[in-house]
Amino acid sequence: LALVQALPPSAVTLESELELQMKLCTAWSAITSYLGKEAERAYSRALALCRQLPQTPHLFTVLWGLHEIALYRADYGASVELAEQCLAIAEEMGDAGLRLEAHHAAWGPYYFLGEFDKAMTHMRAGLALYDRQTHEALSVEYGVHDACACALYESALASWSMGLLDQAQAWLARAVAHAQALTMPANIADAQAYAGLLYHLLRDPERTQAAAERALAISMEKGYPYTRFLGAVALGWSLAMQGNTAEGVALAQQGMAASIEFGQRLHHSQFAAMLAEAYILAGHPVEALDVVEEAIAAFDDYRDHLCAPDLYLFKGEALDRLGAPAEEIEACYVAGLTLARQLGARVSELRAATRLARFQQRHGQADKGRDLLKPVVAWFGEGRDSADLQAAYALLQELV
């Protein structure tokens, strides 16, 4: 590459450099999961070369890589803009694989922006185009993970966020089944890591542990940083939930610290919620408070809505264990409930209402708690067997 860059500028040398830069982009994406400065430099240089070579077929791949870099940094606006450029190119070229990957680029940022309907539209379009034998190998250039697995898991995420709990379970079951058919280690690690995150949201520590252990084993063997973060934090939470708090806290700490070191912001609120709960279970409310306050402060910058309301619930619980005034604790639960309603996050609203109603019961306001919780529970038309609804039903029985 250095030799080519030293040659006099011409169309031939620019094309030669671009071909080499594309190989560099692919290599750094695989090594760093789009998280390192090296990947950003390679894609940025490739984009500059594409601008000088308007007929190059590489522009789509370069824009896709830059979208993924923006997504992992929680720059959702930039990610959407780049994804829309990919969609325009794919439609113009009429290539099914490019159209699949263009929808793949779009559904992630739209989900994290809270535009669940748009995200689902792109996921359904991508799933309709996908053929495993043809398209699994595209992950080498696009995302270091399988597009179909991503669509299935994010469909589960979107359904969970909208309170469609049975649908979330169904999407997750499809995703887990699809993951069994994948052949590339990076795709398998990513699929298992996301299964762990979904099982955490569904409050299923045993299944979280099984998926996270598989993701972590592959990631450690192959050196995949992103799925290593996901696996470590999820496994740590699952162990803490099952009584192994010391090892659980240590793993969750390691995963979150490594994620921050790499500049990775995707799922940060979920990481913080898992670590905070592990700290609380381990009897470390001060450390839990530090984690959630940092994550709450970052919300305005990154708008990571996934578990943002839960952060206020764990803040309230940590303050409760530290003997804070009742008004301060209640304010946390109210803040979590308010944010959940602003975001349209139905499960988070249910959790916050359950926590606040329980608090009101403890302070002689059982009627107020029942009046708060009953309509929130009544909204749910599915998911009666879910852990969150079961907890809410049990509390309502106490509040009668």
C-alpha positions as CSV (number, residue, x, y, z in Angstrom):
1,L,0.0,0.0,0.0
2,A,2.8,2.4,0.8
3,L,4.5,1.7,-2.5
4,V,1.3,2.4,-4.4
5,Q,0.7,5.6,-2.5
6,A,4.2,6.7,-3.5
7,L,3.5,6.4,-7.2
8,P,2.5,9.5,-9.3
9,P,-1.3,10.0,-9.0
10,S,-3.4,8.5,-11.9
11,A,-6.6,6.6,-12.3
12,V,-4.7,3.3,-12.3
13,T,-2.8,4.0,-9.1
14,L,-6.0,5.3,-7.4
15,E,-7.8,2.0,-8.4
16,S,-4.9,0.0,-7.2
17,E,-4.8,1.8,-3.8
18,L,-8.6,1.4,-3.5
19,E,-8.4,-2.4,-4.1
20,L,-5.8,-2.6,-1.3
21,Q,-7.7,-0.4,1.0
22,M,-10.8,-2.6,0.6
23,K,-8.8,-5.6,1.7
24,L,-7.6,-3.5,4.7
25,C,-11.2,-2.5,5.5
26,T,-12.2,-6.2,5.5
27,A,-9.3,-7.2,7.7
28,W,-9.7,-4.4,10.3
29,S,-13.4,-5.0,10.5
30,A,-12.9,-8.6,11.3
31,I,-10.1,-7.9,13.8
32,T,-11.8,-5.0,15.6
33,S,-15.5,-5.5,14.9
34,Y,-15.5,-2.0,13.4
35,L,-14.4,-0.6,16.8
36,G,-10.8,0.4,16.2
37,K,-9.3,3.6,14.8
38,E,-7.6,1.4,12.2
39,A,-11.0,0.4,10.6
40,E,-12.2,4.0,10.6
41,R,-9.0,5.2,8.9
42,A,-9.2,2.5,6.3
43,Y,-12.9,3.2,5.4
44,S,-12.4,7.0,5.4
45,R,-9.5,6.7,3.0
46,A,-11.5,4.3,0.9
47,L,-14.3,6.8,0.7
48,A,-12.0,9.5,-0.4
49,L,-10.7,7.3,-3.2
50,C,-14.3,6.3,-4.2
51,R,-15.1,10.1,-4.6
52,Q,-12.3,10.3,-7.1
53,L,-13.4,7.1,-8.9
54,P,-17.2,7.7,-9.5
55,Q,-17.7,4.4,-11.4
56,T,-16.2,2.2,-8.7
57,P,-18.3,-0.7,-7.5
58,H,-16.8,-0.4,-4.0
59,L,-18.8,2.7,-2.8
60,F,-21.7,0.6,-1.4
61,T,-19.3,-1.5,0.8
62,V,-17.5,1.6,2.0
63,L,-20.6,3.4,3.0
64,W,-21.9,0.3,4.7
65,G,-18.7,0.0,6.8
66,L,-18.9,3.7,7.8
67,H,-22.5,3.2,8.8
68,E,-21.5,0.3,11.1
69,I,-18.7,2.4,12.7
70,A,-21.3,5.1,13.4
71,L,-23.8,2.6,14.8
72,Y,-21.4,1.1,17.3
73,R,-20.6,4.6,18.5
74,A,-24.3,5.3,18.9
75,D,-24.2,8.0,16.2
76,Y,-27.6,6.9,15.0
77,G,-28.3,9.9,12.8
78,A,-25.1,9.4,10.8
79,S,-25.8,5.7,10.6
80,V,-29.3,6.2,9.2
81,E,-28.0,8.7,6.6
82,L,-25.3,6.3,5.4
83,A,-27.9,3.4,5.4
84,E,-30.2,5.4,3.2
85,Q,-27.4,6.1,0.7
86,C,-26.8,2.3,0.6
87,L,-30.5,1.7,-0.1
88,A,-30.4,4.1,-3.0
89,I,-27.4,2.5,-4.5
90,A,-28.8,-1.0,-4.0
91,E,-32.1,-0.1,-5.7
92,E,-30.3,1.4,-8.6
93,M,-28.1,-1.6,-9.1
94,G,-30.9,-4.1,-8.6
95,D,-28.7,-6.7,-6.8
96,A,-30.6,-8.8,-4.2
97,G,-27.5,-9.2,-2.0
98,L,-26.9,-5.5,-1.9
99,R,-30.6,-4.8,-1.2
100,L,-30.5,-7.3,1.7
101,E,-27.4,-5.6,3.1
102,A,-28.9,-2.1,2.6
103,H,-32.0,-3.1,4.7
104,H,-29.5,-4.7,7.2
105,A,-27.8,-1.3,7.5
106,A,-31.1,0.5,8.1
107,W,-32.9,-1.6,10.7
108,G,-30.3,-1.2,13.4
109,P,-30.2,2.6,13.7
110,Y,-33.9,2.9,13.3
111,Y,-34.4,0.4,16.1
112,F,-32.1,2.3,18.4
113,L,-33.7,5.6,17.5
114,G,-37.0,4.1,18.8
115,E,-38.6,4.0,15.4
116,F,-39.7,0.4,15.7
117,D,-42.1,0.3,12.8
118,K,-39.5,1.5,10.4
119,A,-37.0,-1.0,11.8
120,M,-39.5,-3.9,11.4
121,T,-40.3,-2.8,7.8
122,H,-36.6,-3.1,6.9
123,M,-36.2,-6.4,8.8
124,R,-39.1,-8.0,7.0
125,A,-37.8,-6.8,3.6
126,G,-34.4,-8.3,4.5
127,L,-35.8,-11.6,5.6
128,A,-37.7,-11.9,2.4
129,L,-34.5,-11.5,0.4
130,Y,-32.3,-13.8,2.4
131,D,-31.0,-17.1,1.3
132,R,-28.5,-18.8,3.7
133,Q,-26.4,-20.6,1.1
134,T,-26.0,-17.4,-1.0
135,H,-25.9,-14.7,1.7
136,E,-24.2,-16.0,4.9
137,A,-20.8,-15.4,3.3
138,L,-21.7,-11.7,2.9
139,S,-21.0,-11.2,6.6
140,V,-17.2,-11.2,5.7
141,E,-17.7,-7.7,4.2
142,Y,-20.9,-6.6,5.9
143,G,-20.9,-6.5,9.7
144,V,-19.0,-9.7,10.6
145,H,-22.4,-11.2,11.4
146,D,-25.2,-12.9,9.5
147,A,-27.9,-10.6,8.2
148,C,-30.8,-13.0,8.8
149,A,-29.7,-13.7,12.4
150,C,-29.5,-10.0,13.0
151,A,-33.0,-9.4,11.6
152,L,-34.5,-12.2,13.7
153,Y,-32.8,-11.0,16.9
154,E,-33.7,-7.4,16.3
155,S,-37.2,-8.3,15.5
156,A,-37.3,-9.9,18.9
157,L,-35.8,-6.8,20.4
158,A,-38.3,-4.5,18.7
159,S,-41.2,-6.8,19.7
160,W,-40.0,-6.8,23.3
161,S,-39.7,-3.0,23.3
162,M,-43.3,-2.7,22.1
163,G,-44.5,-5.0,24.8
164,L,-45.3,-7.8,22.3
165,L,-43.8,-10.5,24.5
166,D,-45.2,-13.6,22.8
167,Q,-44.0,-12.3,19.5
168,A,-40.6,-11.5,21.0
169,Q,-40.4,-15.1,22.2
170,A,-41.4,-16.4,18.7
171,W,-38.8,-14.3,17.0
172,L,-36.2,-15.4,19.4
173,A,-37.0,-19.1,18.9
174,R,-36.6,-18.6,15.1
175,A,-33.3,-16.8,15.7
176,V,-32.0,-19.6,17.9
177,A,-33.0,-22.2,15.3
178,H,-31.4,-20.3,12.5
179,A,-28.2,-19.9,14.5
180,Q,-27.9,-23.7,14.6
181,A,-27.6,-23.8,10.8
182,L,-24.8,-21.1,10.5
183,T,-21.3,-22.3,9.6
184,M,-19.0,-19.3,10.1
185,P,-17.6,-18.9,13.6
186,A,-18.1,-15.1,13.7
187,N,-21.8,-15.5,12.7
188,I,-22.3,-18.2,15.4
189,A,-20.7,-16.1,18.1
190,D,-22.8,-13.0,17.2
191,A,-26.0,-15.1,17.1
192,Q,-25.3,-16.6,20.5
193,A,-24.3,-13.3,22.1
194,Y,-27.6,-11.7,21.0
195,A,-29.5,-14.6,22.3
196,G,-27.9,-13.9,25.6
197,L,-29.0,-10.3,25.5
198,L,-32.6,-11.2,24.6
199,Y,-32.8,-13.8,27.4
200,H,-31.6,-11.2,29.8
201,L,-34.4,-8.9,28.8
202,L,-36.8,-11.8,29.3
203,R,-35.4,-12.4,32.8
204,D,-34.1,-15.9,32.0
205,P,-30.7,-16.3,33.6
206,E,-30.2,-20.0,32.8
207,R,-30.7,-19.5,29.1
208,T,-28.7,-16.3,29.2
209,Q,-25.8,-18.3,30.7
210,A,-25.9,-21.0,28.1
211,A,-26.0,-18.6,25.2
212,A,-23.3,-16.3,26.6
213,E,-21.0,-19.1,27.4
214,R,-21.1,-20.3,23.8
215,A,-20.6,-16.8,22.5
216,L,-17.7,-16.1,24.9
217,A,-15.9,-19.4,24.1
218,I,-15.9,-18.7,20.3
219,S,-15.0,-15.1,20.8
220,M,-12.1,-15.9,23.1
221,E,-10.8,-18.6,20.7
222,K,-11.1,-16.4,17.6
223,G,-10.4,-13.0,19.1
224,Y,-13.8,-11.3,18.3
225,P,-13.9,-8.2,20.6
226,Y,-17.6,-7.2,20.2
227,T,-19.1,-10.5,21.0
228,R,-16.6,-11.0,23.8
229,F,-18.0,-7.8,25.5
230,L,-21.6,-9.0,25.0
231,G,-20.9,-12.5,26.2
232,A,-18.9,-11.4,29.3
233,V,-21.5,-9.0,30.6
234,A,-24.4,-11.3,30.0
235,L,-22.7,-14.2,31.5
236,G,-21.7,-12.1,34.5
237,W,-25.3,-11.1,35.1
238,S,-26.6,-14.6,34.7
239,L,-24.1,-16.0,37.3
240,A,-25.0,-13.2,39.8
241,M,-28.7,-14.0,39.3
242,Q,-28.0,-17.6,40.2
243,G,-26.0,-16.8,43.3
244,N,-22.5,-16.7,42.1
245,T,-22.2,-13.0,42.7
246,A,-18.4,-12.7,43.0
247,E,-17.6,-14.2,39.6
248,G,-20.6,-12.6,38.1
249,V,-19.6,-9.1,39.1
250,A,-16.0,-9.7,37.9
251,L,-17.1,-10.9,34.5
252,A,-19.6,-8.1,34.0
253,Q,-17.0,-5.5,35.1
254,Q,-14.5,-6.8,32.7
255,G,-16.9,-6.9,29.8
256,M,-18.2,-3.4,30.3
257,A,-14.7,-1.9,30.9
258,A,-13.4,-3.5,27.7
259,S,-16.4,-2.2,25.8
260,I,-15.8,1.4,27.0
261,E,-12.1,1.1,26.2
262,F,-12.9,0.2,22.6
263,G,-15.3,3.2,22.3
264,Q,-18.3,0.8,21.9
265,R,-21.6,2.5,22.9
266,L,-24.2,0.1,21.5
267,H,-26.3,-1.6,24.3
268,H,-24.5,0.5,26.9
269,S,-27.7,1.0,28.9
270,Q,-28.2,-2.8,29.0
271,F,-24.6,-3.4,30.0
272,A,-25.0,-0.9,32.8
273,A,-28.3,-2.4,34.0
274,M,-26.8,-5.9,34.1
275,L,-23.7,-4.7,36.0
276,A,-25.8,-2.6,38.4
277,E,-28.1,-5.5,39.2
278,A,-25.1,-7.8,39.8
279,Y,-23.6,-5.3,42.2
280,I,-26.8,-5.0,44.1
281,L,-27.1,-8.8,44.3
282,A,-23.5,-8.9,45.6
283,G,-24.3,-6.3,48.3
284,H,-22.4,-3.4,46.7
285,P,-25.0,-0.6,46.3
286,V,-22.4,2.2,46.2
287,E,-20.8,0.6,43.1
288,A,-24.3,0.0,41.5
289,L,-25.1,3.7,42.1
290,D,-21.9,4.8,40.4
291,V,-22.7,2.7,37.3
292,V,-26.2,3.8,36.9
293,E,-25.5,7.5,37.4
294,E,-22.8,7.4,34.7
295,A,-25.2,5.7,32.3
296,I,-28.0,8.1,33.1
297,A,-25.8,11.0,32.5
298,A,-24.8,9.6,29.1
299,F,-28.4,9.1,28.0
300,D,-28.8,12.6,26.5
301,D,-25.6,12.1,24.4
302,Y,-26.3,8.6,23.1
303,R,-30.1,8.1,23.5
304,D,-29.7,4.4,24.2
305,H,-33.3,3.8,25.1
306,L,-33.2,0.0,25.5
307,C,-32.7,-0.3,29.3
308,A,-32.6,3.4,30.1
309,P,-35.7,3.4,32.4
310,D,-34.3,0.4,34.3
311,L,-31.3,2.4,35.3
312,Y,-33.6,4.6,37.4
313,L,-35.1,1.5,39.0
314,F,-31.7,0.2,40.0
315,K,-30.7,3.7,41.2
316,G,-33.8,3.7,43.5
317,E,-32.9,0.2,44.8
318,A,-29.3,1.1,45.5
319,L,-30.4,4.3,47.4
320,D,-32.9,2.2,49.3
321,R,-30.2,-0.2,50.4
322,L,-28.1,2.8,51.4
323,G,-30.9,4.2,53.6
324,A,-31.7,7.2,51.5
325,P,-34.8,9.3,52.2
326,A,-38.1,7.7,50.9
327,E,-38.8,10.8,48.8
328,E,-35.4,10.4,46.9
329,I,-36.1,6.7,46.3
330,E,-39.6,7.3,45.1
331,A,-38.4,10.0,42.7
332,C,-36.1,7.4,41.0
333,Y,-39.0,5.1,40.4
334,V,-41.2,7.9,39.1
335,A,-38.4,9.0,36.8
336,G,-38.1,5.5,35.4
337,L,-41.8,5.3,34.8
338,T,-41.9,8.7,33.2
339,L,-39.0,7.9,30.8
340,A,-40.5,4.5,29.9
341,R,-43.8,6.2,28.9
342,Q,-42.0,8.9,26.9
343,L,-40.1,6.2,25.0
344,G,-43.2,4.0,24.5
345,A,-41.2,1.2,26.2
346,R,-44.0,-1.0,27.5
347,V,-42.0,-3.6,29.4
348,S,-39.9,-1.0,31.1
349,E,-43.1,0.8,32.0
350,L,-44.4,-2.4,33.5
351,R,-41.2,-2.9,35.5
352,A,-41.3,0.7,36.8
353,A,-44.9,0.6,37.7
354,T,-44.4,-2.7,39.6
355,R,-41.4,-1.3,41.5
356,L,-43.2,1.9,42.3
357,A,-46.4,0.1,43.4
358,R,-44.3,-2.2,45.7
359,F,-42.7,0.9,47.2
360,Q,-46.1,2.5,47.8
361,Q,-47.3,-0.7,49.4
362,R,-44.4,-0.6,51.8
363,H,-45.3,3.0,52.8
364,G,-48.9,2.4,53.5
365,Q,-50.3,3.4,50.1
366,A,-51.4,0.0,48.7
367,D,-54.5,1.5,47.1
368,K,-52.4,4.0,45.2
369,G,-50.1,1.3,44.1
370,R,-52.9,-0.9,42.8
371,D,-54.5,2.0,40.9
372,L,-51.1,2.7,39.3
373,L,-50.3,-0.9,38.4
374,K,-53.6,-2.3,37.3
375,P,-54.1,-0.4,34.0
376,V,-50.4,-1.0,33.0
377,V,-50.9,-4.7,33.4
378,A,-54.3,-4.6,31.6
379,W,-52.6,-3.2,28.5
380,F,-50.7,-6.4,27.8
381,G,-52.6,-8.7,25.5
382,E,-49.9,-11.4,25.4
383,G,-46.9,-12.6,27.4
384,R,-48.9,-13.8,30.5
385,D,-46.1,-16.3,31.3
386,S,-43.3,-13.8,31.2
387,A,-41.3,-13.1,34.3
388,D,-42.3,-9.4,34.4
389,L,-46.0,-10.0,34.1
390,Q,-45.9,-12.8,36.6
391,A,-44.3,-10.5,39.1
392,A,-46.9,-7.8,38.4
393,Y,-49.8,-10.3,38.8
394,A,-48.4,-11.5,42.1
395,L,-48.1,-8.0,43.4
396,L,-51.7,-7.1,42.3
397,Q,-52.9,-10.1,44.3
398,E,-51.2,-8.6,47.4
399,L,-52.7,-5.2,46.7
400,V,-56.3,-6.4,46.6
